[in-house]
């Protein structure tokens, strides 16, 4: 069987605001196990560090964020973009200065290229950015004029970059340990840098160079020709301040890292909240299940295991709580049933044993042969009764495990009942009881354990026959109604006492005539009910009476109804 009501999950009701405990002795949340209350009292946010699940939640939540930021910093897209933009800006600025100079040149005649001439005045009027230098050279490479922007501006633009500075220092220290130190850059001398680009600019092209200064900072140098009527009269060179690009990159990185730190803190906080909502309830469930599991029996907790009620949570943890509570409740029901079963077995075995003990004791003092013969018959009857009782008890005790192991199959219920009634009808006829069947022509196909259900119907039919006398009848009929099929076994026997209609399905209960005492163990109907319910069906008993007859009138017989899902 794939599912059994006896070991299934029971429907649990949620009680908001309280820790519902599984057991009949629940009083209040304060009645929980002291060990569990002590564990909860000590637990806090810092206790999550002892939870592997909480650590995994936090690590995995942070890992994606760290990988994202590390990828952005490693790929360095903003630095490349800034370099390109700054290079284009410098080229445009150098060309613009050259255009301004060209516009001021006379259309013809000599051009004043003296060091203290017109170019010197024009360069002095240019507003340069902090640390930027401009150098003008004539066609022979002689420096005509120079100018440099404010030296303290770069420091003002260099904002506080604590995080970036720390990471850069850490990276530089690591790089020095793992790689060979790079050579130092060149000294940023505007005139020297201008002369390195002079030849290319003198050819009528704008020359661009990206270099590294002595302190490791990057700088740009751009040279653009000054032309008149297609003739190159000189070159204007523009050199940026060393480290200007690096300062801009550091500022961009600092903003990204600040947002990363903020996102990191928020992610940690949310991860802690998430971990507490997941790990703490699971910890409660684990602690409740571990209470009483000590290997030393003297240290085990007395009483039943109490599982916290988390059914109010609309997630898998709530489902887990319901499932565990249902399993614990089913476990205790099974324990109670086993204890009751053991008590019933002991009681049922004591009766024939007592009879045997009395017969054996009487056998020693009996003097007549007829008395000895009678006592031997009693002993034989009690021994057979004990043998039958032990066999039935063995079958009943293995029934649960066998129902779980066996696999359901589809079969024709009508054909099974027909075969059973053909066989049992012969036995009933030997007793003078007529077995009547009424089955539909169409096959009724159901899914289940054919052999086990056949055991139920054999038990019901043989029970009905055993209560009948010569001339009585037993009728077996089936009907399909909606999604269920009914199998009914009726007899014209004495019926069932009203107070016994519910008791007949209890273990070891037997309501039989005096002449049949000891011939039945009282387990047949109990086993039948267990098999039917394992198939998701129901079984009940009732007396047969005319429609308008008084409920206190004598019944016309007994009727057992089995309902099975189709």
Buried (B, 14 or more C-beta within 10 A) or exposed (E): BEEBEBBEBBEBEBEEEEBBBBBEEBEEBEBBBEBBBEBBEEBEEEBBEEBEEBBEBBEEBBEEBEEEBEEBBEEBEBBEEBBEEBBEBBBEBBBEBBBBBBEEBEEEEEBEBEEEEBBBEBBEEBEBBBBBBBBBBBBEEEBBBBBBBBEEBBEEBBEEBEBBEEBBEEEEEEEEEEEEEEEEBBEBEBEEBBBBBBEBBBEEEBBBBBBBBEEEBBBBBBBBBBBBEEEBBBBBBBBBBBBBBBBBBBBBBBBBBBEBEEBBEEBBEEBBEBBBEBBBBBBBBEBBEBBBEEEEEEEEBEEBBBBBBBBEBEEEBBBBBBBBBBBBBBBBEBEEEEEEBEEBBEEBBEBBEEBBEBBEEBBEEBEEEEEEEBBEEBBEBBEEBBEBBBEBBEBBEEBBEEBBEBEBEEBEBBBBBBEBBEEBBEEBEEEEBBBEBEBEEEEBEBBBBBEBBBBBBBBBBBBBBBBBEEEBBBBBBBEBEEEBBBBBBBBBBBBBEEEBBEBBBBBBBBBBEEEEEBEBBBBBBBBBBBBBBBBBBBBBBBBBBEEEEEEEEEBBBBBBBBBBEE
